[in-house]
Amino acid sequence: MKNQDTSENQVKIVYLALGSNLGSKVMNIEKAKLLLLKNNVQIIQSSNYYETYSWPNKNFPKYLNIIIKTKTKLNLKNLFTLIKSIEKKLGRKKNSLNYPRTCDIDIIDYNKKSLSTNINNHKITVPHPRMKTRNFVLIPLLDVCKNWIHPKSRENISELISKCNFTDLRSIKIL
């Protein structure tokens, strides 16, 4: 009899960043949340909505962003595959890097793990490698987990926010 990997069936706590800067931004994010729920990703908590300028091109439409704290039994590969299918279902097209999009979902933290792997020809790194400099990730993450600790650097969320550029912190607006 085969031994089943028990960690595969355990519930994982995952923080996801959802954003949109095309179409009905709130509706796009809410549809993404609904599709996550329908696919065994339970939402425990959701941050406020935050509006930020597009980066690096401020001439693109502004973004709406949230962070959600979730529970799931999906492994990292299946979660990533689900996220990509949701983005596509909501109209995300293959465009240049940092180009406007109807839906963007990033895995910010997967069960407090620090790892890097290739999934379907995409390099996935958790925690998200650029999250430490992104006001639209850190501020909403503070909403949902005031005690969050970066799995790799061991810095708490307040320390990370304090290292943000003052201009970046002033440019984020709660809705």
C-alpha positions in Angstrom: 0.0 0.0 0.0 1.3 3.5 -0.9 1.9 6.0 1.8 0.0 9.1 1.1 1.8 12.4 1.7 -0.1 13.9 4.6 1.1 17.4 4.0 -0.6 17.3 0.6 -4.0 17.1 2.3 -3.3 19.6 5.1 -4.9 23.1 5.0 -2.5 25.8 4.1 -2.8 29.5 4.9 -2.1 31.6 1.7 -2.1 35.3 1.2 -3.1 36.4 -2.3 -2.8 39.9 -3.9 -5.6 40.7 -6.3 -5.5 43.7 -8.6 -7.2 45.2 -11.6 -6.8 48.4 -13.7 -9.1 47.7 -16.7 -12.9 47.6 -16.9 -15.0 47.4 -13.8 -12.1 47.0 -11.4 -14.2 46.1 -8.3 -16.3 43.7 -10.2 -13.2 42.0 -11.7 -11.7 41.5 -8.2 -15.0 40.3 -6.8 -15.4 37.8 -9.6 -11.9 36.5 -9.0 -12.8 36.0 -5.3 -15.9 34.1 -6.3 -14.0 31.8 -8.6 -11.4 31.1 -5.9 -14.3 30.2 -3.5 -15.8 27.9 -6.1 -12.5 26.1 -6.4 -11.7 25.2 -2.8 -10.0 28.4 -1.7 -11.8 29.6 1.3 -11.5 33.4 2.0 -10.8 34.0 5.7 -10.3 37.8 5.5 -10.2 40.5 2.8 -8.4 43.9 3.1 -9.9 47.2 2.2 -9.6 48.3 -1.5 -6.6 50.5 -2.3 -6.0 52.6 -5.3 -2.5 53.2 -6.7 -0.9 54.6 -9.8 0.3 52.0 -12.4 3.9 51.2 -12.2 6.2 52.0 -13.9 4.0 53.9 -16.3 1.7 56.3 -14.4 -0.1 57.1 -17.6 -1.8 53.7 -17.5 -5.1 53.5 -15.6 -4.9 53.4 -11.8 -5.0 50.0 -10.1 -7.3 48.7 -7.4 -5.7 46.2 -5.1 -6.6 44.0 -2.2 -5.0 41.2 -0.2 -7.0 38.2 0.9 -6.1 35.7 3.5 -7.2 32.2 2.4 -7.3 28.6 3.5 -6.8 25.8 0.9 -5.7 22.2 0.5 -4.4 22.9 -3.0 -0.7 22.4 -3.4 1.3 25.3 -4.9 1.2 23.9 -8.5 -2.6 23.5 -8.4 -3.1 26.9 -6.8 -0.9 28.6 -9.4 -2.7 26.8 -12.3 -6.1 27.8 -10.8 -5.0 31.5 -10.5 -3.8 31.6 -14.1 -7.1 30.1 -15.3 -9.1 32.7 -13.3 -7.0 35.5 -14.8 -7.6 34.2 -18.3 -11.4 33.7 -17.6 -11.6 37.3 -16.5 -10.1 38.5 -19.7 -6.4 38.8 -19.0 -4.4 38.8 -22.2 -0.7 38.0 -22.7 0.9 41.5 -22.8 4.1 43.1 -22.0 5.3 43.2 -18.4 3.5 45.7 -16.2 0.8 46.3 -18.9 -2.8 47.1 -17.9 -4.9 44.0 -17.0 -8.4 43.1 -16.0 -7.1 40.7 -13.3 -3.8 40.0 -11.7 -3.4 37.5 -8.8 -0.1 37.0 -7.1 0.8 34.5 -4.4 2.3 36.6 -1.7 2.8 33.9 1.0 2.1 30.2 0.8 1.9 28.7 4.2 4.9 30.6 5.6 7.2 28.8 3.2 10.2 30.2 1.4 10.7 28.4 -1.9 11.2 28.7 -5.6 10.0 26.3 -8.2 9.1 26.0 -11.9 5.4 25.5 -12.7 4.3 25.3 -16.3 7.4 27.1 -17.6 6.9 29.9 -15.0 9.3 30.5 -12.1 7.4 30.8 -8.9 9.0 32.3 -5.8 7.2 32.6 -2.5 7.1 34.8 -0.7 6.6 37.1 -3.7 10.1 38.5 -4.5 9.1 42.1 -5.0 6.4 42.3 -2.3 8.8 44.0 0.1 8.8 47.2 -2.0 5.2 47.4 -3.0 2.9 49.6 -1.0 -0.1 48.1 -2.7 0.9 44.7 -1.2 2.2 45.8 2.2 -0.6 48.2 3.3 -3.4 45.8 2.5 -1.4 42.9 4.0 -1.3 44.9 7.3 -5.1 45.1 7.1 -5.5 41.3 7.2 -2.5 40.3 9.3 -0.9 42.9 11.7 1.5 40.2 12.9 2.7 38.9 9.5 6.4 37.9 9.3 8.3 37.6 6.0 9.2 33.9 5.8 12.6 34.6 4.3 13.9 37.8 5.9 12.0 37.4 9.2 11.0 41.1 9.1 7.5 41.9 10.4 5.0 43.8 8.3 5.6 47.1 10.2 9.3 46.9 9.5 8.8 46.4 5.8 6.3 49.3 5.6 8.8 51.6 7.4 11.4 50.8 4.7 9.1 51.9 1.9 9.7 55.1 0.0 7.8 58.0 1.6 6.4 59.1 -1.8 5.1 55.5 -2.4 3.4 55.5 0.9 1.7 58.8 0.2 0.5 57.7 -3.2 -1.7 54.8 -2.0 -5.3 55.7 -1.2 -7.9 53.6 0.7 -11.3 53.4 -0.9 
